[in-house]
Amino acid sequence: MSAITPGPVTLAPGENQCSRQIYTITQSDMDAGQVDNTATATGNDPDDVEVSDTDSETITVVKDASIEIVKSADHLPTMQQGM
């Protein structure tokens, strides 16, 4: 997934901003057995000093594939032509 950059905001002390993104798991993620999700926020404090924080989460992919086939047949008498 590429970087997502929401528009700049100014937050007062105690305020926060939330961002929600949707990611569709790929076959490569399934093959790897996990999805790594990292978010970083960067900004400037009131003294114009850059501050940032990063948080990561690893989600384990559950591989629980299954298939079931149920077959049945009724044995019907064969009809002969001309009967």
Buried (B, 14 or more C-beta within 10 A) or exposed (E): EEEEEEEEEEEEEEEEEEEEEEEEEEEEBBEEEEBEEEEEEEBEEEEEEEEEEEEEEEEEEEEEEEEEEEEEEEEEEEEEEEE
